[in-house]
Amino acid sequence: MIPVCRLEDLPAGESVRLDITPPVAVFNADGELFAIDDTCTHQDASLSEGWLEGCSVECPLHAASFDLRTGRPTCLPARRPVRTHQVYVEDGVVHVRLAGTEEARDGSAA
């Protein structure tokens, strides 16, 4: 699991970007936490800099929108989904478990 920040440092309606490869954005959508790849699949833009509304984020470049729960685009111009990741809070710290890692597949912690 990758530590992100303290839960108190990620208020509702805000996001934080993890500068890893690929970059990941963690969103607090009205108290529910979501993590997705931070790069829009339509064009190279940071989704963490977009606009959060409910469980959707709008890309700041061309207004493509993605459902944070599924990663699927909800409108054009994006056609491909972004990858979603699991988010956990442990001892007041937000953590992300990246999709596609052995840890995420078997549910164990490293």
Residue, then its C-alpha position, 0 to 999 in steps of 0.5 A: m500500500i502507498p501512503v497518500c496523506r492524513l485523512e484530515d489533509l484531504p477535505a471533501g471536494e478536494s484531491v491529491r496527486l501521487d507523483i508515481t508512475p503512472p500518476v494517481a489521483v485520490f479524491n474525497a467525494d463528499g467523504e467517500l474516497f476514490a483513486i484513479d489514474d491521474t491522466c485523462t485517456h482522451q489527452d494528456a491532462s491531470l484529472s486531479e486538476g479537474w472539477l469534482e462533482g459527486c462521484s465524477v471528475e471533469c477533465p480540465l482540458h476538454a471536459a471529458s468526465f469520468d465516474l470515480r467508482t468505475g473509471r468509465p467515461t461518462c461523456l465525450p471526448a473520452r472513450r476509454p476508462v481510467r484505471t481505478h485503485q483501492v483506497y484504505v484508511e488506516d490509523g488516520v492515513v489514506h493509502v492506495r493499493l494499485a490495481g494490477t499489483e500482486e498485493a491488489r490481486d491477493g488482498s494481502a498487504a506488503 
